[in-house]
Amino acid sequence: MSLGGNVLEANYCPRCGARLTLRLTDERERMVCPTCGYVHYVNPVVAAGCLVLQEDRVLLVRRGVDPGCGQWGLPAGYAEAGERPEEAAARETAEETGLEVALDEFIGVYSFQMDALPGGVLVIYSAHAVGGVLRPGADATEARFFAPGGLPAEIAFPLHRRVLGQWARAATIRCQEADVAQRRRAAGLAPQGVAALCPPAEQRPVEESPLLLVALEEGEVVGYLGADDASAQGVLALRDVYVRPEYRRWGIGTRLLEAAARAAAARGAASLLAAVPAENPGLLLFTHAGFQVCGFSRVAGAGRLYLCRDLGGQHAAS
């Protein structure tokens, strides 16, 4: 596999100063020093950026430089040496939009190719503004928020278009109480992953949950939340939360929890309760949704965290 012009940019050995020559090394053509054996590797670059959200809108910048001058894109750029991707994402966002952001979730890693090698990877995080003033940076002419249905047609980079398309698609998903047919479809998702918050001995079939909320994309169930209705005691106890893997990291779980909060308030409950295995990676889902640790227990060597969310004004308003 020939690497072309980028490899030839390194002409002399940084160790001994001898002129590099093109040789087949590790099944690739690379520039190699014939004197000391130094191999010049051309590695992919790392870029990072943010999907900054505000009231169900996403922040984009109109680029003032090439590539993509005049087109829109996410605030993103190359990481500096010694900089972690999450640091690069926040820095680039501040430089391009004037906003200081806090990262919420890791969205994904996307590979890209340049006009010439080496290519690279783009690391994207969801984020929200915590300070600063919205203004375009030196390399941009505009910075503003767009609704899912109002994204500009001219997006500068294919990867940015892909990320925005996934976000806009996820934004159309709605959460509601399940009817009989949707309960059956939700039950069909259960074997695909461990969704239960309660120990197996306390578990019941998903479709038998007294309250079952489903996340729907054009009628297809892509996630669900089951709960016990104990509103007479002022509590709605969550039992199951599950989102299909390809829909995770797009806020579907958070939306199900918000729907549960509304349903609980409508039933007169004052709080939500979840008993989560201590090793459950989904703990962040609850903390991002306003839950706080209110207890801990250990049964047969397994730890369980009890998480509570006070509905406050939602309960009063109901």
C-alpha positions in Angstrom: 0.0 0.0 0.0 1.6 3.3 -1.1 1.2 6.3 1.2 2.0 8.8 -1.4 3.1 12.4 -0.8 2.6 12.6 3.0 5.3 10.0 3.7 7.7 11.9 1.5 7.3 15.1 3.6 9.8 13.5 6.1 13.1 13.5 4.2 15.7 13.4 7.0 16.0 11.3 10.1 15.3 13.2 13.3 17.7 11.0 15.2 20.9 11.1 13.1 20.2 13.4 10.2 20.6 10.8 7.5 18.4 10.9 4.4 15.3 8.6 4.7 14.5 6.1 2.1 11.2 4.5 1.1 11.0 0.9 2.2 8.4 -1.8 2.7 8.0 -2.1 6.5 5.2 -4.0 8.3 3.5 -4.6 4.9 3.4 -0.8 4.2 5.7 1.6 2.4 7.3 3.9 5.0 10.2 6.3 5.2 13.1 4.5 7.0 16.6 5.6 8.0 19.2 3.3 6.5 21.7 4.4 9.1 20.0 4.0 12.5 16.8 2.2 11.5 14.3 5.0 12.5 10.9 4.4 10.9 8.7 7.5 10.2 5.1 6.5 11.0 2.2 8.6 9.7 -0.6 8.1 12.2 -4.2 9.3 12.0 -5.0 12.6 13.6 -7.5 13.1 16.5 -10.3 15.7 16.4 -13.0 16.4 18.9 -16.1 18.4 19.1 -19.4 19.0 20.9 -23.1 18.6 20.2 -24.2 21.6 22.3 -27.9 21.4 23.1 -30.2 24.0 24.5 -34.0 23.6 24.7 -34.0 20.8 22.1 -31.8 22.8 19.7 -28.2 22.2 18.6 -25.4 24.8 18.2 -23.8 25.1 14.8 -21.2 27.5 13.4 -20.9 28.9 9.9 -17.3 28.4 8.8 -15.4 31.4 7.6 -12.4 29.5 6.3 -11.8 26.5 4.0 -12.5 23.6 4.0 -16.2 24.3 3.9 -16.1 28.1 3.9 -19.7 29.4 4.2 -21.1 26.1 5.3 -22.3 25.0 8.7 -20.8 22.5 11.1 -20.4 21.4 14.7 -17.8 23.2 16.9 -14.9 20.9 16.5 -11.2 20.8 15.7 -7.9 19.0 16.2 -6.6 18.0 19.6 -3.3 19.5 20.7 -0.3 17.4 21.9 -0.9 16.3 25.5 -4.6 17.2 25.3 -7.4 14.7 26.0 -10.2 14.5 23.5 -12.7 15.9 26.1 -10.4 18.9 26.7 -10.1 19.5 23.0 -13.8 19.3 22.5 -14.5 22.0 25.2 -11.6 24.2 24.0 -12.7 24.1 20.4 -16.3 24.9 21.3 -15.2 27.9 23.4 -12.9 29.2 20.6 -15.5 28.8 17.9 -18.7 29.9 19.8 -17.7 31.9 22.8 -19.5 29.5 25.1 -18.0 27.6 28.0 -19.5 24.1 28.1 -19.8 21.1 30.4 -19.7 17.7 28.7 -22.7 15.5 29.4 -22.2 12.2 27.5 -19.8 10.5 25.1 -21.6 10.3 21.7 -19.2 8.3 19.6 -16.0 8.0 17.6 -16.2 8.5 13.8 -13.4 7.9 11.3 -12.8 10.2 8.4 -10.5 10.5 5.4 -8.7 13.6 4.2 -7.8 14.4 0.6 -4.5 12.8 1.4 -3.5 10.4 4.2 -3.3 10.1 7.2 -7.0 10.6 7.9 -8.2 10.6 11.5 -11.0 10.1 14.0 -13.6 12.6 15.3 -14.7 12.2 19.0 -18.1 13.8 19.7 -19.6 14.6 23.1 -23.0 16.0 24.0 -22.7 19.2 26.1 -24.5 22.2 27.6 -23.4 25.8 28.1 -22.4 26.9 31.5 -21.0 30.3 30.8 -19.6 32.7 28.2 -21.4 34.7 25.5 -22.5 33.2 22.2 -20.4 34.8 19.4 -18.6 33.4 16.3 -14.9 32.8 16.7 -12.1 33.9 14.5 -12.7 31.1 12.0 -16.5 31.5 11.9 -19.0 34.1 10.7 -22.1 32.9 12.6 -22.9 30.8 15.6 -26.5 29.9 16.4 -28.9 27.1 17.5 -31.1 25.1 15.2 -34.2 22.9 15.8 -34.2 19.3 14.5 -36.5 20.2 11.6 -34.6 23.4 10.7 -31.1 22.2 10.1 -29.3 24.0 7.3 -28.9 22.2 4.0 -25.2 23.1 3.7 -23.3 21.1 6.2 -19.5 21.3 5.7 -18.4 17.7 6.5 -20.0 14.3 5.9 -19.3 13.2 9.5 -21.0 16.3 10.9 -24.0 15.6 8.6 -24.1 12.0 9.9 -24.0 13.1 13.6 -26.7 15.8 13.1 -28.9 13.3 11.2 -28.7 10.8 14.1 -29.5 13.6 16.6 -32.4 14.9 14.5 -33.8 11.4 14.1 -33.6 10.7 17.8 -35.4 14.0 18.5 -38.5 12.7 16.7 -38.9 9.8 19.2 -41.8 10.2 21.6 -42.5 8.6 24.9 -46.0 7.6 26.1 -47.8 5.0 28.1 -48.0 1.7 26.3 -51.1 0.2 24.9 -51.6 -3.6 24.8 -49.8 -4.1 21.5 -46.9 -1.9 22.6 -46.6 -3.9 25.8 -46.1 -7.1 23.8 -43.5 -5.4 21.6 -41.6 -4.1 24.6 -41.5 -7.6 26.1 -39.9 -8.7 22.9 -37.0 -6.3 23.6 -36.3 -7.6 27.1 -34.2 -10.7 26.1 -31.8 -8.4 24.1 -30.1 -7.0 27.3 -30.2 -6.8 31.0 -32.7 -4.1 31.8 -34.0 -4.9 35.3 -33.2 -2.6 38.2 -34.5 -5.1 40.7 -33.1 -8.5 41.7 -34.5 -11.5 39.6 -36.5 -12.7 42.6 -38.4 -9.5 42.6 -38.7 -9.2 38.9 -41.9 -9.6 36.9 -42.5 -9.8 33.1 -42.1 -6.4 31.4 -45.6 -6.4 30.0 -47.1 -6.8 33.5 -45.6 -3.6 34.8 -48.4 -1.5 36.4 -47.0 1.5 34.5 -45.1 0.9 31.2 -43.8 3.8 29.1 -42.4 3.1 25.7 -40.2 5.2 23.4 -41.6 5.1 19.8 -40.0 5.8 16.5 -42.7 5.8 13.9 -44.7 3.2 15.9 -41.7 1.0 16.6 -40.7 0.4 20.2 -37.1 1.3 20.7 -37.1 1.5 24.5 -39.2 1.2 27.6 -39.5 2.0 31.3 -41.5 -0.1 33.7 -42.6 1.0 37.2 -44.8 0.0 40.1 -47.6 2.5 40.8 -47.4 3.1 44.6 -48.7 6.7 44.3 -50.8 6.1 47.4 -47.6 6.1 49.3 -46.3 9.0 47.4 -43.7 7.0 45.4 -43.3 5.7 41.9 -40.8 2.8 42.0 -38.9 2.1 38.8 -38.3 -1.5 37.8 -36.9 -1.6 34.3 -35.3 0.8 31.9 -34.1 -0.4 28.5 -33.1 1.3 25.2 -32.0 -0.6 22.2 -28.1 -0.3 21.8 -28.2 1.7 18.5 -30.4 4.3 20.1 -28.3 4.9 23.2 -26.3 8.0 23.9 -29.1 10.1 22.2 -31.1 11.0 25.3 -33.8 8.4 24.9 -33.3 7.0 28.5 -33.4 10.5 29.9 -36.7 11.2 28.1 -38.2 8.0 29.5 -37.2 9.2 33.0 -38.8 12.6 32.3 -42.0 10.9 31.1 -42.0 8.8 34.3 -41.7 12.0 36.4 -44.7 13.5 34.6 -46.7 10.3 35.0 -45.8 10.1 38.7 -46.8 13.7 39.3 -50.1 13.2 37.5 -50.8 10.2 39.8 -50.1 12.4 42.9 -46.7 10.8 43.7 -44.0 13.1 45.3 -40.9 11.2 44.2 -39.3 8.6 42.0 -37.3 5.7 43.4 -34.9 3.3 41.7 -32.8 0.5 43.3 -29.8 0.1 41.0 -27.0 -2.5 41.2 -23.9 -0.6 42.3 -21.9 -1.9 39.3 -24.6 -0.8 36.8 -23.0 1.4 34.2 -26.4 3.1 33.7 -26.0 5.0 37.0 -25.0 8.1 35.0 -28.4 8.0 33.3 -30.1 8.6 36.7 -27.7 11.2 38.0 -28.0 13.2 34.8 -31.8 13.1 35.2 -31.7 14.6 38.7 -31.6 11.5 40.9 -29.6 11.5 44.1 -28.3 8.6 46.2 -30.6 8.1 49.2 -29.4 4.7 50.5 -27.3 1.6 50.0 -27.7 -2.0 50.9 -25.7 -5.2 50.4 -27.5 -8.5 50.0 -25.6 -11.8 49.3 -22.5 -9.8 48.4 -24.2 -7.6 45.9 -24.5 -3.9 46.5 -27.5 -1.8 45.6 -27.8 1.9 45.5 -31.2 3.6 46.1 -31.7 6.6 44.0 -34.4 9.2 44.6 -35.7 12.1 42.7 -38.0 14.6 44.4 -40.6 15.8 42.0 -41.1 19.1 43.8 -43.0 21.6 41.7 -44.2 18.8 39.4 -46.0 17.2 42.3 -47.4 20.5 43.5 -48.5 21.5 40.0 -50.5 18.3 39.6 
